[in-house]
Amino acid sequence: MKIIKITANWCPECLIMRPRWKEIMAEMPTLEVEDIDYDKNPDLRLKYNVKKSSTVIFFDKNGQELWRFIGLLEKDELMKKILELKNF
């Protein structure tokens, strides 16, 4: 599974989620997470049909989108979803 986070330094939700992601990645060091800057990557925003920063997209090993969310999730909710999708 691969996770792509589309974020921006000016985005309040992104700033709130940053420490949650840091904790998750410390607990799950093999998790593949790519950060994409919303402002610097308009081509990737178009490719992934992203209309708002703070968008997170989960892909399976074949590159198929499994799930996406925009905004905020509590760390526990996010961990639960990661584990659920990892076993998909």
Steps between C-alpha positions, in 0.01 A plus 500: 500500500613852421367820653520838332443811710430824316576778746588868524686701762209748521233229547364483860389136467840401362677665794275319747553164326880535473580377857242220469670376183840530665384276786344247263811483285715448810275211603481357146844567345432279196197708400556660159388863521572766239450870574396718209499878532162628383638827361806358325334205324198608294561213257468242779191675637345458157618139467345404835196728463584697814298814561618580853817473702479259792404219262637154577472215251566132570605271214538123483816332372364523142444875520123479533343753732359336811381800699546873542412758759520875525558688821547362847496157660597407852817293520311192622250522214780537248698208646189281488441586134867443409495154661169418331628600156840340552324165531272569200 
